[in-house]
Amino acid sequence: MTDAGKISEGSPYDVVVIGAGPVGENVADRARAAGLTTAVVESELVGGECSYWACMPSKALLRPVVARADARRVPGLSAAVQGPLDVGAVLAKRDEETSHWKDDGQVAWLESVGADVYRGTGRLTGPREVTVTAPDGTEHRLTARHAVAVSTGTRAVVPALPGIEEARPWTSREATSAKEVPARLVVVGGGVVGVEMATAWQALGSQVTLLIRGGGLLPKMEPFAGELVAGALTEAGATIRTGVSVTAVHRPAPDGPVTVELDDGGRVEADEILFATGRAPRTDDLGLETVGLEPGSWLTVDDSCLVEGTDWLYAVGDVNHRALLTHQGKYQARIAGAAIAARAAKDPVDTAPWGAHAATADHAAVPQVVFTDPEAASVGLTLAEAEGAGHRVRAVDYDLASVAGSGLYADGYQGRARMIVDLDREILLGVTFVGPGIGELLHSATVAVAGEVPIARLWHAVPAYPTISEVWLRLLETLRG
C-alpha cells in the first residue's frame, strides 16, 4: 500500500478493463480464456448496474406481479389470487437477488478466472495507461500491452428543472431499490424503465401517474406494443397522460409531497417522482482528454468495438451507444474479447458481417423483452425502421388470441404478433410479440432473424401443438394467403 498522493507502479498487463459490470466481466473472462493477463478496475460494486440497480432487482419486483396477473386469468385458480401482493416478501426476494448489494460472490468469480481486481476509480492517463485511485486516495498505475477496454456503462439523466435538487427525484436506481411503497408515484417517461417500474409499483400498492411527452408508450417498438401495455396499465388503475412535459417540481418539506408542474398548466401531486428520461455515458471522469477524446462523450467504435482512431482502446457495452441492453453488451464483450486475443496473437481478424470479430447483431438482430403485463418482445427492425432503411417489406400480423395455446394459457387472452418480411430476400427483418407469456418466444424469432432463415425453410420448423408458438405457423399462413 502506498501513501495517499503517491503512485505505485504495477506490473504491466496484457489487458486492462475499466468497469466490472457484466460487460467488463465478460471482456475479462474472454481475455483470460485466451491466456492474456488481465486487470479489472471497479469504482462501485463488481457486477455493475444490471446486478444491483437494473435487470435483476427490477425483474424480481415484476415477477410476482406478472405471475399473479397470469393466475387471475386461469379458471380454478383466479379466486385464490385476488388479494394484494405480500410487499415484504417481494422486497425481500428483490434484496436476495441483489445479494443485499454486496459483491463478494462476483469478486470471487472474477478472481477464479484469474483476473486481478482493483477497487477504485480508473482513469486513462495516456495511451495504454490507466491510473487507479483507491478509496483511501492511494494511486496505482496500470499499463496494458495490448488493450484497454472501457466498460463503464451509463447513468440516468435527470433534467435540469426548477426545484429538481430539492425534490430528490428517483432515478432507476431508487426505483429498483426502494424500501417502501410510495402511496402516489409519478413516472416521467414512457420507455422500458418507465413502463416496467409503473407496472411494478402500481401492483405493489402505489397510485401511479405516467407523464409522457410523446404520443404513447414504448416508442421504439411497434405502435401496438405501447397501446396494449397502456391499456393494461390503465385497467390496473394507473393514469397515463400523453403529450405533456414537466416544467418544474416542488418539495417544500423534505419529507413532504412533491408537486409536479406541467406545460399545459396542470399539476400533479405525489409522494415520489421517478425520471426515466434517458441515459448518458459514464465517461466524464475517464481521462479521455489524455488520448485525444472528448470527456463525457459516447465512444464511437467499429464492429469489433475498437474505438475509432485507435488500435488499443475498446469501448464495450452501453458506453458505445450501439444497443443499451445487458445481453447486447455481453455479446459485444465476447466479440471484443475474441478480437483483442486475435490481434494480440497477430491472427487474422474477421470483421465481415456475422464474422467472429464483428458485433453484427447490434445492427440487425437486437432482442429485447419488456417485462410488463402483457409482455412486449421484439428483435430486428420495426416496420417503420425497415421502410426507412429502404427495404421492400411486408408486415404480417396475427391476433395471438386466435392461437389455441393462448386460450389454454389464459381466459380473455389479448396479444398480437407481427413479422417484417423482406420481399426481395424472402427472409425476416424483424418480429414483435405482445401478450402474456411471450417473452420465451423471442429467441425463436432471434434465431430466424440473425440466421436469415429463408421463409421457405421456416415452413419446415413445425411448432408444437397446442403452444402459443403456433403463432409462427399462423403468421406464415397469413403471408402465403
Buried (B, 14 or more C-beta within 10 A) or exposed (E): EBEEEEBEEBEBBBBBBBBBBBBBBBBBBBBBBBEBBBBBBBBBBBBBBBBBBBBBBBBBBBBBBBEBBBBBBBEEEBEEBEEEBEBEEBBEBBBEBBBEBEBEEBBEBBEEBBBBBBBBBBBBBEBBBBBBBBEEEBBBBBBBBBBBBBBBBBBBEBBEBEBBEBBEBBBBBBBBBBEEBBEBBBBBBBBBBBBBBBBBBBBBBBBBBBBBBBEBBBBEBBBBBBBBBBBBBEEBEBBBBBEBBBBBBBBEEEEEBBBBBBEEEEEBEBBBBBBBBBBBBBBEBBBBEBBEBEEEBBBEBBBBBBBEEBEBBBBBBBBBBBBBBBBBBBBBBBBBBBBBBBBBEEEEBBBEEBBBBBBBBBBBBBBBBBBBBBBBBBBBBBBEBBBEEEBEBEBBBBBBBEBEBBBEBBEEBBBBBBBBBBEEEBBBBBBBBBBBBBBEBBBBBBEBBBEBBEBEEBEEBEBEEBBBBBBBBBBBEEBEE
